[in-house]
Amino acid sequence: MTAPPITVQGPAWCEPGLSAHAGRYPLAVEAPVMAGVDILVPGVSTLTHYARYYTLYWALAARAEAVGLDEQRCRRLVRRAEVALAVVHRSAGTDGPDPAPAHGVESLARLAPEPGREFSVADHEGQRSYSPRAWGFWSQYGGSSVRLGTVTVERGTLRSGRHPCPSSVADSFAPLLEIAERDAGVNDPATLAGRPEDLAPLTGLMTATVAGRHDPDAWTGDDQTRRSTLRILARACQLHPTEPTWRGAFRKAVAYGPAAREDRVLADDERTQAWRGLLLRHHSVGAWRHLWAAVVDEVHRNGPVTREHLHNWITGQLPTGTVAGLEAGLPDLVDSRADPLPAELSFDRDKSLAADVSLLLLGARRLDWLTGVARRYFLGRRRAYLDPSWMAQRRAEYADRSLRDLGRRLVDDMLAQSRRVALRKAKLHRGSGTLSMPSRLHERGGAYVAATRESGDNIGLRIDQLGGLAVQLGLLTPEVHEPVTPLGSTLLAVPA
């Protein structure tokens, strides 16, 4: 006869008390750039890809206010309207009215709802839902729409913002919203397609213009700043039309060379210098993120590992010689007229850790040249661990010492900073008595472990998203011979 299994239950105090999970921004080096970008690109985020959704929520907010929808009914209408828009775009394909696709088209293809029952994927949750988020894609556009002034949120439901929804936008979406409010499916998608000209009111908001004219006194600071960044981007595309990305053209025109000083459009706007500071700081942020990801990856592949193991590893990744010797071989930062040279771009395709250290040293040296608004945005509002001024101190301290010594010190500094950030973000859950620690890297008895890898990608600057929206609004084109449309030239006041 087989003995029954024995279950051993220990005392309550031996239950796991620490819940570890991956956290975002583990070294907290991104905040100054993210804060600056938030100031300079209000109403656009790294997740707002399609102009049509701004107008959809503009119309939705007006409809929700007009019929007095509560939170539950408003959420239902949002989800159904998003699915209806996806159905319209799936049906229209490349012949649709919008120059950009819609969110959720791939989900519809995966879920394959029966004709006339498309809203089942909006009303259901879980695996049969088009979106795992309660509010669907509004979660991506909500903050931007509120910042733009097209929508406000009251008691959890959408209402009209400071810019009332124009009749052209409301009328364009009226058939789609009426279908979404009923229990029937989307029987004739072609009748619900919006018209491209109905994006005109959004174009006016983005460019801070009315009837093609910009009156500074009629717009808020956010409105004028958004217009300014769009204007700088348009001019950058004219100056560097062969650059394959919006960000590339923007960076070359603003961060480097004499254009920020000599070009009438760029030189007359103080925000050009603010962008210069952010773009230059962005390189240092990327270097720290890539360097930290390499540390976590080494731990993930070989862990548990000791600090000595990481020291030996970084030693093998860096060349011999002194810090001063490495700096002597770095590109010049400025030309004879004190205009920035693209020193950082020399390392664009170099993914080595030596390149990361070189970028950090270049960032520290930029402090010797940057002044005014550019310096203020480059540094951020307050000094912090691992910022360029901190790196400048390490540079001075290790100038005559081995580059490998500096590398080992940087590993120690990142480990310490990661722990500080994790402790600062740790949360105590009073109900369970557990502590959640947001970090991929953890120390256990003097050894480091990592359950997953860390992303080494740099943070976004929203420039590519802004450029994509500008194309949809008829302001820019991807064409080399005419990067700015006649409409864009008129509304943004840049040379034709």
N, C-alpha and C positions, 0 to 999 in steps of 0.2 A: 504494500500500500504506500502510495507516494505521500510524503508529508506535505501539508499545505504550505504555501510560501509565507515567509515571515516578513512583515512590514515593520521597519524601524522608523519611528518618528522622533526626531530630536527636539530639544527645547526651542522655544520661539526665538530666543536670542541668536540662534545659529542660522536663521533665515537670511538670504542675501539682502544686504542693506544698501548696496550700490548698484545703480542701473547705469551702465555706460552706453552711450550712443554717439553717433557721428555728429559733430557740430559744424556750423558754418563759420568761416573766417577765423581759423584756429590761432592765427598770430595777431589778429586785430590790426593789420597794417593797411586794410582797405578803407577804413572809415573816412579819412580826409578826402580821398578821391570821390568816394560815393556821395559824401555830403556836398562837395563842390558841383558834381554832375547834377545832383538833385536841384541845386540852385539854378544852374545854367540851362537845364532842359526840363522845365516844369511841364507836366502834362503828357510826358512820354516816358515809357520805361523800357527795359530790355525785353518785356513780354508783350508790348503793344505793337503788333506787326501790321494790322490791317485797319485802314481808315474807316471802312464800313461799320466796324463795331462801335466806334465813337458815335456815329449817327444813329445806329440801332438803339443804343442805350439812351441817347438823347430823346428819341421818340418814345422809348419805353417809359422813361421817367415822366414824361408829359402825360402819357396814357394812364399810368398808375396814379398820378395825382388827380386826373380828371374824373376817374371812376372810383377813387378812394380805396385802392387796393391795400389790404393789410400785408404784413410780412409774408405770410404763407402763400397768399394768392399772388403776390408780386414775384416771389421766388419761382412759383410754378410758371408764370408767364415768361419770366426771363429764360428759364430752361427750354420751354417749348419754342420760344422765338429763336433761340440759338440753333435748335435742331431744324426748325423750318428754314433758316438761312442756309444751313448746311445742305439741306435737301435741294434748295434752289440752285446752289452752286454745283452740286453734284450733277444735277440735271442739265445745267447750262454748259458745264465743262469749260473749255477754253473760249467758247463763244459768249460767255456771260458778260454782263455790263461792267464788272469790276476788273481792274488791272491786277488784282491779287485774289487768291483763293479764300476759303473760309475755314475757320476752326471746325473740327468735328467731322469733316468729310471722310477721313480715314476710319473714324469710329463707326460711322454709318455703314461703310463697306464691310467692316469686321462683324458688326452685329446683324446686318442684313434684315431689318424689320420688314414685315409684309407691307405691300402697298396699302396706303390708307391707315396704317398703324405705326407711322413713324414716331408719333409722340410717346409711344410706349418706352422708348429709350430715354426720354426726358423724364417721364413720371416714375420710372423704376430707378432703384439705386443698386450699387454693387456692380457685378460683372456685366449686367445687362444694361448698364447706364452708359450714355455717351461721354459722361464726365464723372470722375469720382468726387468732385467737389460739389458741395451743396448748392452753390450759386453758379456753377458752370464756369464759363469764361469771363463772366463779370468779375470774378476774382482777379483776373489779370488786368482788366481795364478800369476797375472801380476807382482806385486811387487816382489814376490819371484823369478820368472823366470828372471827378470831383475837383481836382486841381485846375482843370481846364474851365470849369464853371458851367458845364452842361448838365450836371447831375448833382444832387445833394442827397444825403441819406438821413432820414428822420424815422426814429423808432424802428430801425431795421428794414425800412422799405424805401424804394427809390422815389424821389420827388425832383421837380425841376430845379435847376441851379440858377445862378445869377444871370445866365444867358438863356432866355426862354427859347423853347424849341421852335424854329421857323416852320411855317405851314408847309413849305416844300419838303422838309424832312419828315414831318408828321404824316403828310399825305402819301409820301413814298412808301412808308412802312405800314400804313393803315391796313391794307389787305392782308399782309403777313401777320400782323398782330391780331386781326379778327379771326383768322384761321387758328392761330395759336390759342385763342381764348375758347374755341369750341373743341368738342371731343372728336370731330372728324379729322382725318389725316390731310396731308398736303396732296390734293388730287391733281392740281394743275400748277406745277412750280413756275412755269413761264409767266403766269399772270402776277406773280409775287415779286419778280425781279425789280430791284430798284433802278433808278436811272443815274448814270454817272454825274450828270449836272447837279444832282441833289447833294453832291459833296461840296458844292460851292460855299454854303454857309460855314462848313468846317474849315475850308480853305481860308475864309475870312478870319475865323478865330485863330487859326495857327499863325497867320501872318499879321494879326492885329490890324486888319483893314476893314473899312466899310465902303462899299461901292468903289473899290480899287484904291482907296486913299488911306494913309496912316496918319491918325491924329494922336500924338503921344498923350494928350490930356484925357483922352477917352478910354484909356486902357490902364490896367493895373501893372505893377512892376513885373509880376510873373508873365503877363501877356507880352510886355515889351522885351523881356529877357528871352522868351521863346522865339520871338520874331528875330531878335538879334542873332541868336545861334543859328537859326535857319539862314539868315542873311550871310553870316560868316561861312557857313557850309556851301552856299551857292557860289560865293566868290572863290572859295577854295577849289571847287570843281572847275571853275573857269580857268584858274591859274594852273591847275594840274589835271587836265582832262583825261590823261592816259592812265591815271592811277586806277587799279582794278577795284578798289573799294572806296566807299565814302570816307571811311576813317583814314585811309591812306592819304587821300587828297587833303583832308582836313588837317592831318598831322603835319604834312609837308609845308602847307601854307602858313600854319599858325605857330607850330612849335619851332620851326627852323627857318633860317634865311632872313632876308630883309623885308619881306612882304608885310609883316606885322607893323613895320615902321614906315614903309614907303607907300604901300597901297592905300588909296583913299578910303575904300570901304573898311578895310581891316584896321588901319591906323586910327580912324576916327571913333572907334568903339573900344571902350575900356575892357569889355568882356573878352576881347581878343587876348589880352594879356592874362586874364584869369584862366582862359583855356590853355594858354602856353604853360602856365604853372602846373595845371592838372595833367596835361599830356606828358610832360617831363617826369612828373611824380609817378605816373602810371607805369613807367619802365621799372622803377624800383619795386613797386608793388608786385609786378609780375615776376621779378627776380626772387623776391622772398617766397612767393607762393610756389614757384618751381623748385627752389632749394628745399623748402619744407616738404614738398611732395616726395622728393628724392629720399629724404631722411625716413619718412614714414614707409616708403616702398622698401627700403633696405631692412627696416624692422619687420615688415610684413613678410618678406621673403625668408628671413633668417631668424626671426624672433623665437623665444625671448633673447634679446641681446643686451649687453652691458654698454655703459657709456664709453668704455675703452674700445669696444668693438666699433662704435660709431666714429670714434676718433681715428682709428686705423682706416676705416672705410673712407672718410673724407680726405685723409692724407693721400690715399691712393688715387683720388679723383683730381687733385690739384697739382700743378707743376711745381718744380723746385724754384728757388729764388725768393727774393724779398718782396714785400708789398710795394715798396718804392720801385723795384725793378719792373713789376707788372704795370704799375701806373705809367712808367716812362714809355711803355709801348702802346698805351691807349691813345685813341684818336683825340685830336684837339677838340675842345668844347666850343670855342667861338672863333670867329675870323677877325681880321684886322679892324673891322668896324664894330666889334663886340656883338655881332649877330650870331645866334646859336648855330653851330654846325651839327649835322645829324650823327653825332658820335654813337648814340645808342643804337641806331639802325644798323650799325656794323655787326651787331649780335642778333639780328632778327631771326636768323636761321640756325644759330648756334645754340644747341640745347645742352651744352656741357655745364657742369657746375662752375668751372672757371669763368664761363661767360656770365653766370649769375653774379659771382663775386665782382667781376669787372663792372657790371651794370650798377651794383650797389656803390662801388667806389666812384663811378661817374656821377651818380646821384648826389653823393656827398660833396663832390667838387662843384656841382652846379650852384651850391650855396654861395660860392665865391663870386658868382656872376649875376645871379638873379636879383632884381630889385623890385620895389613897389608891389603892384597888384600881383604880378607873376610870382614873386617870392612868397607872398602871403598865401596864395592858393597852392603853391608847391609844398609849403610846410604844413598847412592846415591851421586850425585855430589854436591848438596847444601842442606842446612837445610830448612825445610818447616814445616808448620803447621801439627800437628798430626803425625809427624815422630817419630822414637824411641827416639831421643834426646829430642824432645818436651815432649814426654810421660815421660821421665826420670825426667824432671822438675816437672811435675804434681805429679809424684810418691813421690818425695822428699817433695813437698809442702803439700801433704795430708797423709803422712806416719802415723801420729798419729791421724788422723781424721777419721770419719766414712766412710766406703766404700760407703754408700749411698750418702754422701756428694760429694764424687768423682764422683759417677754416675750422679748426677745432674749437676756437672760441665762439665762432658763430653757431656751431652746433649746440654748444652749451647754452648760448643765449636764446636760441629758438626753443630748446627744451624747457627752459625756465619760463619763457614768455607763454608757451603753450599751456603750461600748468597754471600760470596766473590767469589766463583767459578762461580756462575751463573752470577754475574755482570761482571766478567772478560770475560765470553763467550758471553755476550749479544751482539746482532747485531741490528743496526739501519738500517731499510730499507727506503732509502731516497725517493723512489717513492711513497710509501704509508704513510710514516711518522710514521710507527709502529715500536715498539721495540720488538724483540723476546728474551725471557728469558728461557734458557734451564735448567729447574729444575722441579722435581715432587712436591716439597714442596714450598708453597708460603705463605707469611704473609699478612693478610688482617685486618687492624685495630686492631692489637695486637693479632690476632688469626691465627692459622695455618690451611691450607687446603691442601689436596693432592687428585688429580683427579685419580691417579693410584698408584699401589704399586711399590716398588723398588725391584730389584733382589738382594738377599743377597749372591749369588754365588761368589766364588773367581775368579780372573782372571786366564787365562791359562798360562802355562809355556812352551808350545810347545813340551814338552818331549814325551807325548803320541803320538802326530802327527809324531814326528821324529822316534819313535819306530815302528809305523805302516808302515812308508815309508821304514824303514830298513828291515822289514819283506818282503815287496814287492820286494825289491832289493836283497833279498837273503842273507842278512847280519845277521839277527837275526831270531829266531823262538819263538813261544809262548811255546815251550816245556820246562818243568822243567829240564829234564835230559841233554838237549843240547841247552841252550838259545842262544849261538853264533854258527853260522854255520862255517864249515871249511873255506869257502870263507871269512866270516866276520873276523875270526881269522887272516887270512893271510893279508887282505887288511888293517885292523885296528891295526895290530901288538899287539894283546892281546893274552895271553896264550891259547893254544888249550884245 
